[in-house]
């Protein structure tokens, strides 16, 4: 934690989301049945009774250590909170963990949360034309996939500015 210029998803979950959403709660617990059913699940958001974010303990530990994939997993779930909180009575996860009418594995919702989470970690506005993938990864503490997407997004936004 504390990387210069890097978004801190743990601090955001612990300090910002509870202030923005009165019905928000989070827990770091690997014993949740959804984690037991799917050992590959890192985190998920449950909208069935407010907004509940569950993060596997190992993912929290990894994010504290600066693990890029774990930081992305939490940022991805933050994306679900902002983008999909109107999906009342739904649990959003990358993998369906129950009946299709209760749990969502909607690829569009997952793609949106991926874009949102990646943009939190590596905002295009913070990427100069001279930065390469390594520079973006180092500055924003993100994965190669997130860095590649951020560079493409930054180029897109710069191209729009040139047309004005």
Secondary structure, DSSP 8 states (H G I E B T S, - for coil): ---TT---HHHIIIIIHHHH-TTEEEEE-TTSHHHHH-TT--EEEE-TTSEEEEE-HHHHHHHHHT-HHHHHHHHHHHHHHHHHTTSTT-EE-SS--S-TTTEE--HHHHHHHHHHHHHHHS-GGG--TT--HHHHHHHHT--HHHHHHHHHHHHHHHHHHHH-
